[in-house]
Amino acid sequence: MKVLLLKDPKEDDDHGQDPYIRELGLYGLEATLIPVLSFEFLSLPSFSEKGFAWIALLEYSSFITDAGQVYCPACTPAKPRLSHPEGYGGLIFTSPRAVEAVKLCLEKANKTEAWKTSLKEKWNLKSVYVVGNATASLVSKIGLDPEGENCGNAEKLAEYICSRESSALPLLFPCGHLKRETLPRMLKDKGVPMESITVYQTIPHPGIQGNLNSYYSQQGIPASITFFSPSGLSYSLKHIQELSGDNIDQIKFVAIGPTTAHALAAQGLPVSCTAESPTPRALAAGIRTALQPHGC
C-alpha cells in the first residue's frame, strides 16, 4: 500500500535511510517523501557578536523583526546574543531550522572555534529546551545538551519550562516567522522572561507541483497523505485537490501533531489520525491503524 509524506527526506545516521520510510516499511507500507517547504535564513547578524559586518555574505539587505517589520540593518546596531550566554537563562529550539540557523551564524561570524572552546560549555550550564527528537538530535550535534524533547509540542514544552524556570534572565528563542504564539504566551503568563528572534522564514518548495504531478502520474492516488505542518498543508493542498479530483475522499489524511490536525480540520478535511508523538515510530503506527477498517 502506498502512502505519501510531505516532508524532506533525511538519512538516519545509523541506517542510511529516512527513518519514516524505514518504520513504515516495517508495516508493509511503501512511503514516498515529497518536500513542500523551503527556508530562508534571516536576522542572523544580530544573533552574533560580529554584528552586521558580514551581512553581504548572506545577501540580505534587510531582515524581519518579530513584529513583522522590515528594516535596514546598516542603520541599526546589532545586539550580540550567541556570544554572550551570560545574558540569558537558556535556549529554546522548536524546529531543526532554528538549530541550523545557529550553526550557520557561528560559521559566518567565524565563531566556530570560540563555540567549541568556551561558548558551548557556557550555554550548557543553562537549560536548552527542545521540541521533538529531530531537533534534539541536531542540538546534540552542535554540542549542547537538550531537554524536553519528549514533550511533543510547543504547548507541552511551555508547561515543562514553566515548571522548571526560576531565572530572572530571559530565555533566547530563535524561531521562524510563522511561529505560533502558544509558547511565548504561556511563558509570559507564568512570568518566565523570553526573547525571541526570527532567524528563518518558510516559503513553498519550488518543486511542489512538479513532484506531486510525477507522483500521481506514476503511483496513482495514495492510500494516505501525511502533513507535517500547517504551512506545508497550505502550500500543497490545492495541488493535491486538483490531482485527486473526486477520488480525494478515499485518501486518509494524517497529521504529525495537534497543530497540523487543527489546520486540516480548518480546511474541512477529515483527520483520520494524529500521531501520538512527532516520531517515525508513532506516525507509522498511527498510519497503519488509520488504514485499517476501524480507523485511528
Sequence and secondary structure as in RCSB ss.txt:
>XXXX:A:sequence
MKVLLLKDPKEDDDHGQDPYIRELGLYGLEATLIPVLSFEFLSLPSFSEKGFAWIALLEYSSFITDAGQVYCPAC
TPAKPRLSHPEGYGGLIFTSPRAVEAVKLCLEKANKTEAWKTSLKEKWNLKSVYVVGNATASLVSKIGLDPEGEN
CGNAEKLAEYICSRESSALPLLFPCGHLKRETLPRMLKDKGVPMESITVYQTIPHPGIQGNLNSYYSQQGIPASI
TFFSPSGLSYSLKHIQELSGDNIDQIKFVAIGPTTAHALAAQGLPVSCTAESPTPRALAAGIRTALQPHGC
>XXXX:A:secstr
 EEEEES     TTTSS HHHHHHHTTT EEEE   EEEEE SGGGGSTTTTTTHHHHT S EE TTS EE GGG
S     TT GGG SEEEE SHHHHHHHHHHHHHTT HHHIIIIIHHHHHTSEEEESSHHHHHHHHHTT  EE GG
G SHHHHHHHHHHH   SS EEEEEETT  SHHHHHHHHTT  EEEEEEEEEEE TTHHHHHHHHHHHH S SEE
EE  HHHHHHHHHHHHHHHGGGGGGSEEEESSHHHHHHHHHTT  EEEE SSSSHHHHHHHHHHHTSTT  
